[in-house]
Amino acid sequence: MKHASAETLDSLNDLLTGIRHHCPPIKEKKPGVFYLKSSALLHFHDDPAGIFADLKIDSDWVRYRVNTPQERTMLLTAIEERVGR
């Protein structure tokens, strides 16, 4: 599964803006690739089944579908829980 293309990231603009503004401890090192301190935290993938986000929780990557507004809200909630907001 490849990392999300620029076109895919453009389609996630509202989600990415929400992450940038509502989760301040997270830093975006490259478009769509987020870090917490010096550790990778979140990135996105293109897949034939849709768009997915991988969020690192403890030492495991957890995959979230982010194709619908409801799925995107679930991801934002998981990110906020992960970073302690």
PEWOFEN-V780489 format. One record per residue. SS is DSSP state (a for helix, b for strand, c for the rest). Layout:
BEGIN
SS, SS
END
This chain:
BEGIN
c, b, b, c, c, a, a, a, a, a, a, c, a, a, a, a, a, a, a, a, a, a, c, c, c, b, b, b, b, b, c, c, b, b, b, b, c, c, b, b, b, b, b, b, b, b, b, c, c, b, b, b, b, b, b, b, b, c, c, b, b, b, b, b, b, c, c, c, a, a, a, a, a, a, a, a, a, a, a, a, a, a, a, c, c
END
